[in-house]
Amino acid sequence: MAQHESDQPTVYATVRADSTGVLDVDGVKHDVTGTDDANVRSQILNQVTGRARIHGRPVLLVTDDELGQGRLHVHPNGKVEAVGEFVYSDHGTTPAQTVTEPAPASAQPPRLPLTPSRVAVEPIVTSERRTARASFLVQETPQEPASTGWRGLLSRAGIHVAPSAEEMAERADVHLVSQHWAGPRTISMANGKGGANKTPTTALLAGVFARYGGSGVLAWDNNETRGTLGWRTEQGGHDSTVQDLLPQTERLLSPGAQSSDLAHYVHHQTGDKYDVLRSNPIALSADQKITRAEFTSLHRVASKYFRLVFVDSGNDESAQRWQQMIDQTHQLVIATTALGEHAEAGALLLEALAQRDERSAQLAANAVVIVSQSEKTGNGAQAIADGFTGLARRAVTIPYDDALHSGKIRYDALNRATQRAWLAAAAAVAEGL
């Protein structure tokens, strides 16, 4: 006789984005803490399996996390079965683009809800009439099963479950930032107001593209007024800055120069896999001015040795190095916090570029605005992002994260929700490359 859910032992589990969870057993709540969300789910599943053994029958596990709600049957022997469909939540990180989850194919076995391969068929036109055949070459790659959340847990247990819409959106963002483009690309972070988050934006975009797309990514501190990119990132085995590289540009552009020669002047980030070209925050700005011609020489070196160059600009929009940066930029990023004065400075810059010349106007129209929530108790980032409608191509938001407000900037130190937001921001940038 089938067992009704009302007669079945039921346990409720909530998994939070900060790698903690709550297990509710008969109204008694138990806190669960893990190294990451997968570890929290594994601990919960182990406890619920033990509960099933006590009862000698399956336990209904009702789950709730940032992706949505679901029901699982957990058997005494550890077997897990999905009950019904997952209900996706309407909160959490907004994906960079909408991805529709494909419907399971009726022709596939029930345990493999994968999208069937579609075969392209081309008619063969000859003097004789022939029967068209399916090509053996043009086939879609089968969809991989879920890898995150409760669905991922089921997949690792041998139950093939299709990924959620949120996971599909994340995969699409990863695909975008993993690409390699024909020829080098320069992405510049700009805002005439100091403290607008240009340096963290530079470091984290460079880190995301390097982590997913591989080597050949440079973060360049193009700031003559005490740029702090060097302070917020790892230092290599030397003290070199852009001023040390400048006299070597002709040699590094020569045919005999090797990529390893550049290691004397840039600082490799061992965790996030990109390199940093530092400015000198100790020297006076008068001692480290760079002309348009000097910027061009430096940019030629950067473009020779790196496929992606992320430029952290200074605040002086009249400086020759700033103006030449704009002229060499492929994708403009306006970095701002949720403070009105930072957002206003970014908007004024976009409006000024729209009037500067045709190419600058195109940069402004194609710009991506990244709004970082800089105050722990604030919630104005989305309103600021909405205010850039019509001024830029995209505006994305980043949640508050303690790891971004002091010390070295490392992607692994960020909360999961913050990492996801930076991936979405990087994908928005990649769309313009």
C-alpha positions as CSV (number, residue, x, y, z in Angstrom):
1,M,0.0,0.0,0.0
2,A,1.3,3.4,-1.0
3,Q,2.4,5.6,1.9
4,H,0.8,9.1,2.2
5,E,3.1,12.0,2.9
6,S,1.0,12.9,5.9
7,D,1.9,9.6,7.5
8,Q,5.6,9.8,6.6
9,P,8.3,11.2,8.9
10,T,9.2,14.6,7.6
11,V,12.3,16.6,8.1
12,Y,12.8,20.2,6.9
13,A,16.2,21.6,5.8
14,T,17.3,25.1,4.9
15,V,20.6,25.8,3.3
16,R,22.0,29.4,3.4
17,A,24.4,31.1,1.0
18,D,27.0,31.5,3.8
19,S,27.7,27.7,4.1
20,T,25.4,27.1,7.0
21,G,22.0,25.4,7.3
22,V,19.2,24.5,9.7
23,L,17.7,21.0,10.1
24,D,14.2,21.0,11.6
25,V,13.3,17.6,13.1
26,D,10.0,17.4,14.9
27,G,10.1,21.1,15.6
28,V,13.6,21.0,17.1
29,K,16.1,23.0,15.0
30,H,19.7,21.9,14.6
31,D,22.4,24.2,13.1
32,V,24.6,22.8,10.4
33,T,27.9,24.4,9.4
34,G,30.1,23.3,6.6
35,T,33.1,24.3,4.4
36,D,30.7,25.1,1.5
37,D,27.1,24.6,0.5
38,A,27.8,21.1,-0.9
39,N,29.3,20.0,2.5
40,V,26.2,21.4,4.3
41,R,23.9,19.4,2.1
42,S,26.0,16.3,2.6
43,Q,25.8,16.6,6.4
44,I,22.1,17.1,6.2
45,L,21.6,14.1,4.0
46,N,23.7,11.9,6.4
47,Q,21.6,13.0,9.4
48,V,18.3,12.4,7.5
49,T,19.6,9.0,6.5
50,G,20.2,8.2,10.1
51,R,16.7,9.4,10.9
52,A,15.3,7.0,8.3
53,R,17.2,4.1,9.8
54,I,15.6,4.9,13.2
55,H,12.2,4.9,11.7
56,G,12.9,1.9,9.5
57,R,11.3,3.5,6.5
58,P,11.9,6.5,4.1
59,V,11.9,10.0,5.4
60,L,10.5,12.9,3.4
61,L,13.2,15.7,3.3
62,V,11.7,19.1,2.4
63,T,14.5,21.4,1.2
64,D,14.7,25.1,0.9
65,D,17.7,27.1,-0.4
66,E,18.5,30.1,-2.6
67,L,17.5,28.1,-5.8
68,G,14.1,27.1,-4.5
69,Q,12.2,24.3,-2.7
70,G,12.0,20.6,-3.3
71,R,11.1,17.2,-1.8
72,L,13.3,14.1,-1.5
73,H,12.7,10.6,-0.3
74,V,15.6,9.5,1.8
75,H,15.7,5.7,2.4
76,P,17.4,3.9,5.4
77,N,20.0,2.5,2.9
78,G,21.0,6.0,1.8
79,K,19.1,5.9,-1.5
80,V,17.6,9.3,-2.4
81,E,14.7,9.9,-4.8
82,A,13.3,13.2,-6.0
83,V,9.6,13.7,-5.4
84,G,7.8,15.9,-7.9
85,E,9.4,19.0,-9.4
86,F,11.6,21.6,-7.8
87,V,10.0,25.0,-7.3
88,Y,12.4,27.7,-8.3
89,S,12.6,30.8,-6.1
90,D,12.3,34.3,-7.5
91,H,15.1,35.7,-5.3
92,G,18.8,35.2,-5.3
93,T,21.4,36.3,-7.9
94,T,19.9,37.6,-11.1
95,P,21.4,35.6,-14.0
96,A,23.2,37.6,-16.7
97,Q,20.8,36.3,-19.2
98,T,17.6,34.2,-19.2
99,V,18.2,30.5,-20.1
100,T,15.2,28.3,-20.6
101,E,15.6,24.8,-19.1
102,P,15.0,22.2,-21.9
103,A,12.1,19.8,-21.4
104,P,13.1,16.1,-20.9
105,A,13.0,14.1,-24.1
106,S,10.3,11.4,-24.1
107,A,12.6,9.2,-26.2
108,Q,15.2,9.1,-23.5
109,P,15.1,6.6,-20.6
110,P,13.4,8.1,-17.6
111,R,16.6,8.4,-15.5
112,L,18.3,10.5,-18.1
113,P,16.3,13.7,-18.6
114,L,18.7,15.1,-21.1
115,T,18.0,17.2,-24.2
116,P,18.1,14.9,-27.2
117,S,20.7,15.5,-29.9
118,R,19.2,17.2,-33.0
119,V,20.7,16.2,-36.3
120,A,21.1,18.8,-39.1
121,V,19.8,17.4,-42.4
122,E,20.8,19.0,-45.7
123,P,19.2,18.0,-49.0
124,I,21.7,16.8,-51.6
125,V,21.1,18.4,-54.9
126,T,22.4,16.4,-57.9
127,S,21.2,15.4,-61.3
128,E,19.5,12.4,-59.7
129,R,17.0,12.5,-57.0
130,R,18.4,11.1,-53.8
131,T,17.1,10.4,-50.3
132,A,18.5,13.0,-47.8
133,R,20.4,11.4,-44.9
134,A,21.3,12.7,-41.5
135,S,24.8,14.1,-41.1
136,F,27.1,12.1,-38.8
137,L,29.0,15.3,-37.9
138,V,26.6,18.0,-36.8
139,Q,25.2,17.0,-33.4
140,E,24.6,18.9,-30.2
141,T,26.6,18.1,-27.1
142,P,24.4,16.2,-24.6
143,Q,23.5,18.3,-21.6
144,E,25.5,17.5,-18.5
145,P,23.5,16.6,-15.4
146,A,23.1,19.1,-12.5
147,S,26.2,19.8,-10.4
148,T,25.0,22.3,-7.8
149,G,22.4,22.4,-5.1
150,W,20.2,19.4,-4.1
151,R,20.1,18.5,-7.8
152,G,23.8,18.2,-7.9
153,L,23.8,16.0,-4.8
154,L,21.3,13.7,-6.5
155,S,23.5,13.6,-9.6
156,R,26.6,12.6,-7.6
157,A,24.5,9.9,-6.0
158,G,23.9,8.4,-9.4
159,I,20.4,9.9,-10.0
160,H,20.8,12.0,-13.2
161,V,18.8,15.2,-12.7
162,A,18.7,18.1,-15.2
163,P,20.2,21.3,-14.0
164,S,18.1,24.1,-12.7
165,A,17.5,27.3,-14.6
166,E,19.9,29.1,-12.3
167,E,22.6,26.6,-12.9
168,M,22.0,26.8,-16.7
169,A,22.4,30.6,-16.4
170,E,25.6,30.2,-14.5
171,R,27.0,27.8,-17.2
172,A,26.1,30.3,-19.9
173,D,28.1,33.0,-18.0
174,V,31.0,30.7,-17.6
175,H,31.0,29.9,-21.3
176,L,31.0,33.7,-22.1
177,V,34.0,34.5,-19.9
178,S,35.9,31.3,-21.0
179,Q,36.2,32.4,-24.6
180,H,39.3,33.6,-26.4
181,W,38.9,36.4,-28.9
182,A,40.9,37.0,-32.1
183,G,43.4,39.7,-31.2
184,P,44.0,41.4,-27.8
185,R,41.2,43.3,-26.0
186,T,41.5,46.3,-23.6
187,I,38.9,46.8,-20.9
188,S,39.1,50.1,-19.0
189,M,37.6,50.9,-15.6
190,A,36.7,54.6,-15.3
191,N,35.0,57.1,-12.9
192,G,36.3,60.5,-12.2
193,K,35.4,60.3,-8.5
194,G,37.9,58.7,-6.2
195,G,36.8,55.7,-4.1
196,A,34.3,54.5,-6.7
197,N,35.5,50.9,-6.6
198,K,37.7,51.0,-9.8
199,T,40.5,49.0,-8.2
200,P,38.5,46.1,-6.8
201,T,36.5,46.0,-10.1
202,T,39.7,45.8,-12.1
203,A,41.2,43.0,-9.9
204,L,38.0,40.9,-9.8
205,L,37.2,41.1,-13.5
206,A,40.8,40.1,-14.3
207,G,40.5,37.3,-11.8
208,V,37.3,35.9,-13.2
209,F,38.5,36.0,-16.8
210,A,41.8,34.4,-15.9
211,R,40.2,31.7,-13.8
212,Y,37.8,30.6,-16.4
213,G,39.6,31.5,-19.7
214,G,43.2,30.8,-18.8
215,S,46.4,32.8,-18.8
216,G,47.2,35.9,-20.6
217,V,45.3,38.4,-18.5
218,L,46.9,41.7,-17.2
219,A,45.6,44.2,-14.6
220,W,47.3,47.5,-15.3
221,D,47.3,50.4,-12.8
222,N,47.2,53.4,-15.1
223,N,47.1,55.9,-12.2
224,E,49.6,58.7,-11.5
225,T,47.9,59.8,-8.3
226,R,48.7,57.1,-5.8
227,G,47.1,54.1,-7.5
228,T,46.6,51.3,-5.0
229,L,46.2,48.2,-7.2
230,G,49.6,47.1,-6.0
231,W,48.5,47.3,-2.4
232,R,45.4,45.3,-3.0
233,T,47.1,42.4,-4.9
234,E,50.0,40.0,-4.3
235,Q,53.6,41.2,-4.9
236,G,56.0,39.1,-6.9
237,G,59.7,38.7,-6.1
238,H,60.6,42.3,-7.1
239,D,59.4,45.9,-6.6
240,S,59.0,46.8,-10.3
241,T,56.4,49.3,-11.4
242,V,55.3,50.7,-14.7
243,Q,58.1,53.2,-14.5
244,D,60.6,50.3,-14.6
245,L,58.9,48.8,-17.6
246,L,58.7,52.0,-19.6
247,P,62.5,52.1,-20.6
248,Q,62.3,48.4,-21.6
249,T,59.4,48.7,-24.1
250,E,61.6,48.8,-27.2
251,R,63.5,45.7,-26.1
252,L,60.3,43.8,-25.2
253,L,58.8,44.6,-28.6
254,S,61.8,43.2,-30.4
255,P,61.6,39.8,-32.2
256,G,64.1,38.3,-29.7
257,A,62.1,39.1,-26.6
258,Q,60.4,36.2,-24.7
259,S,57.3,36.2,-22.6
260,S,59.2,35.2,-19.5
261,D,61.2,38.5,-19.8
262,L,58.1,40.3,-18.7
263,A,58.1,38.5,-15.3
264,H,60.7,41.0,-14.2
265,Y,58.1,43.8,-14.4
266,V,54.6,42.3,-13.5
267,H,53.4,40.6,-10.4
268,H,51.7,37.2,-10.7
269,Q,48.6,36.5,-8.7
270,T,49.1,32.9,-7.6
271,G,45.5,32.2,-6.7
272,D,43.6,34.2,-9.4
273,K,46.1,33.5,-12.2
274,Y,46.5,37.0,-13.7
275,D,49.4,39.5,-13.6
276,V,49.5,43.0,-12.2
277,L,51.5,46.0,-13.7
278,R,51.8,48.3,-10.7
279,S,52.0,52.1,-10.4
280,N,54.1,53.7,-7.6
281,P,51.7,55.0,-4.9
282,I,54.6,56.5,-3.0
283,A,56.0,58.8,-5.7
284,L,54.5,62.2,-6.4
285,S,52.2,62.3,-9.5
286,A,54.6,64.9,-11.0
287,D,57.3,62.2,-11.0
288,Q,55.4,59.6,-12.9
289,K,53.4,61.3,-15.6
290,I,53.1,59.3,-18.8
291,T,52.6,60.9,-22.2
292,R,50.3,59.6,-24.9
293,A,53.3,58.2,-26.8
294,E,54.6,56.4,-23.7
295,F,51.2,55.0,-23.0
296,T,51.0,53.7,-26.5
297,S,54.4,52.0,-26.1
298,L,53.3,50.4,-22.9
299,H,50.0,49.3,-24.4
300,R,51.8,47.7,-27.4
301,V,53.9,45.6,-24.9
302,A,50.8,44.7,-22.9
303,S,48.9,43.7,-26.1
304,K,51.8,41.6,-27.4
305,Y,52.1,39.5,-24.2
306,F,48.5,39.4,-23.0
307,R,45.2,38.6,-24.6
308,L,43.1,40.7,-22.2
309,V,44.3,44.0,-20.6
310,F,42.2,45.4,-17.7
311,V,43.2,49.0,-17.0
312,D,42.5,50.7,-13.7
313,S,42.4,54.4,-14.5
314,G,43.1,57.4,-12.4
315,N,40.7,60.2,-11.5
316,D,42.3,62.9,-13.7
317,E,40.3,62.8,-17.0
318,S,42.6,65.5,-18.4
319,A,45.8,63.4,-18.1
320,Q,47.3,62.2,-21.3
321,R,47.6,58.6,-20.1
322,W,43.8,58.7,-19.3
323,Q,42.8,60.1,-22.7
324,Q,45.0,57.7,-24.6
325,M,43.6,54.8,-22.5
326,I,40.1,55.7,-23.7
327,D,41.3,55.8,-27.3
328,Q,42.8,52.3,-26.9
329,T,39.7,50.8,-25.1
330,H,37.5,48.1,-26.6
331,Q,35.1,47.8,-23.6
332,L,34.4,50.6,-21.1
333,V,33.4,49.7,-17.6
334,I,32.0,52.4,-15.3
335,A,32.7,51.4,-11.7
336,T,30.6,52.9,-8.9
337,T,29.3,52.3,-5.5
338,A,25.7,52.8,-4.4
339,L,26.6,56.3,-3.2
340,G,24.9,59.1,-5.3
341,E,28.1,61.1,-5.8
342,H,29.9,58.2,-7.3
343,A,27.0,57.3,-9.6
344,E,26.6,60.9,-10.7
345,A,30.3,61.1,-11.6
346,G,30.0,57.9,-13.7
347,A,26.8,59.2,-15.4
348,L,28.5,62.6,-16.2
349,L,31.5,60.7,-17.7
350,L,29.2,58.7,-20.0
351,E,27.4,61.9,-21.1
352,A,30.7,63.6,-21.8
353,L,32.1,60.7,-23.8
354,A,28.9,60.7,-25.9
355,Q,29.8,64.2,-27.0
356,R,33.6,63.7,-27.3
357,D,33.8,62.0,-30.7
358,E,32.1,59.1,-32.6
359,R,34.3,56.4,-31.2
360,S,33.9,57.6,-27.6
361,A,30.2,57.8,-28.1
362,Q,30.1,54.1,-29.2
363,L,32.2,53.2,-26.1
364,A,29.7,55.0,-23.8
365,A,26.7,53.4,-25.5
366,N,28.3,49.9,-25.1
367,A,29.5,50.5,-21.5
368,V,28.8,48.2,-18.6
369,V,28.1,49.8,-15.3
370,I,29.1,47.8,-12.2
371,V,27.4,49.0,-9.0
372,S,29.0,47.7,-5.8
373,Q,27.0,47.8,-2.5
374,S,29.7,49.4,-0.4
375,E,27.7,49.8,2.9
376,K,26.8,46.7,4.9
377,T,23.4,48.0,5.8
378,G,22.7,49.7,2.5
379,N,20.4,48.4,-0.3
380,G,20.5,51.1,-2.9
381,A,22.6,49.3,-5.6
382,Q,19.7,48.2,-7.7
383,A,18.1,51.7,-7.7
384,I,21.5,53.1,-8.9
385,A,21.7,50.5,-11.6
386,D,18.2,51.3,-12.8
387,G,19.2,54.9,-13.1
388,F,21.8,54.1,-15.8
389,T,19.1,52.8,-18.2
390,G,19.6,54.5,-21.5
391,L,23.1,55.7,-20.6
392,A,24.9,52.3,-20.9
393,R,24.4,48.8,-22.4
394,R,24.2,47.0,-19.1
395,A,24.2,47.8,-15.4
396,V,24.8,45.0,-12.9
397,T,25.0,45.0,-9.1
398,I,27.4,43.4,-6.6
399,P,26.3,42.7,-3.0
400,Y,28.2,43.9,0.1
401,D,31.1,41.6,1.1
402,D,33.5,42.2,4.0
403,A,36.4,40.6,2.0
404,L,36.4,43.5,-0.4
405,H,36.9,46.3,2.1
406,S,40.5,45.6,3.3
407,G,43.6,43.6,2.5
408,K,44.4,41.7,-0.6
409,I,41.6,41.0,-3.1
410,R,41.1,37.3,-3.7
411,Y,38.2,35.7,-5.4
412,D,38.2,32.7,-3.1
413,A,37.7,34.9,-0.1
414,L,34.3,36.2,-1.4
415,N,31.0,34.8,-0.4
416,R,29.3,32.5,-2.9
417,A,26.7,35.1,-3.7
418,T,29.4,37.7,-4.4
419,Q,31.3,35.3,-6.6
420,R,28.2,34.6,-8.6
421,A,27.6,38.4,-9.0
422,W,31.1,39.0,-10.3
423,L,30.8,36.1,-12.7
424,A,27.6,37.7,-14.1
425,A,29.3,41.1,-14.3
426,A,32.2,39.6,-16.2
427,A,29.8,37.9,-18.6
428,A,28.2,41.3,-19.3
429,V,31.6,42.6,-20.2
430,A,32.4,39.6,-22.4
431,E,29.2,40.2,-24.4
432,G,30.8,43.5,-25.6
433,L,34.1,42.0,-26.7
